[in-house]
Amino acid sequence: MSQVWVAGEVLIDFIPDGSDRTPIVGGGPANTAKALSKIGIDTQFIDGVSTDDYGQMAKDELVASGVKLDYVKYSDKPTCLAIVSLNNSGSATYEFVIENTATFDFTLGWLPNPQTEQPSLLHIGTLATAIEPGASVLLEWAQSVAKIAPIVFDPNIRPAVMSDRNLYVKQVERWVFISSAVKVSDEDIRWLYPSLEIDQVVKNWLAKGPSLIVVTYGDKGLAGYRVGEKVIVDTVKVVVADTVGAGDTVGAILVEAIVKDGLDPLSGMRLEMMLKRAAKAAAITVSRSGANPPTLKEIE
């Protein structure tokens, strides 16, 4: 099995810790890469990484999780920082320091060539697919990847960074339409399309490109949608430390299923089994502080 590519940001989350905040390695794509590697998937992470102390911290954590960094671009630009706030249920909101960081320094000159490298799948999402000019660079590159391998997209909406809803919708939809599968939260959909029901949005998306959409509903469970099919599973109940990285863990389990069995067989009972596995893995993640996804042994 060839390598899975995960493209997007690794950054530093400043997580509330009593009266202070603790720096923790985060970023949706980096969390997904860690989750994939910890369940035994050969994973290359693709992003700009700073040579500053926070960049070294990010690099060390990715390597410790088994993530490969052959395609990372190192630079002396600073690392992107995210100031995290948690509400009473553990849900997170973010404020970002983004401009002129290594984290969003994407150019076609250093991104790997899919024709020669032949990845098995590309997972991409979060701010890297929305923030310009890097988002358009990544889109052009991903269109060449799509000729070689399936794309799994996770929009992971961050309104604090882009409050213009119409612009955000345009950024998200152009990725949805080139993707094979999408993992998205109910909160993301409700923010993007406040006047539409979730099932209607999913139906619209399925008509435009992806063949599978997985929607996470927080503590209310998960649903997998294909044309003419909807499979729902419950969450696994645990004591929640915080929800950081939960959706990224679900995305990793979706990727695992696609690279092992293919996308077309993921329907009916097999889709239900994948969703239950994702719910179990996410429950382990939310029971721990920060984005700390489970190992294969912990899930099984």
Secondary structure, 3 states (H helix, E strand, C coil): CCCEEEECCCEEEEEEECCEEEEEEECHHHHHHHHHHHCCCCEEEECEEECCHHHHHHHHHHHHCCCECCCCEEECCCCCEEEEEECCCCCEEEEEECCCCHHHCCCCCCCCCHHHHCCCEEEEEHHHHCCCCHHHHHHHHHHHHCCCCCEEEECCCCCCCCCCHHHHHHHHHHHHCCCCEEEEEHHHHHHHCCCCCHHHHHHHHHCCCCCEEEEECHHHCEEEEECCEEEEECCCCCCCCCCCCHHHHHHHHHHHHHHHHCCCCCCHHHHHHHHHHHHHHHHHHHCCCCCCCCCHHHHC
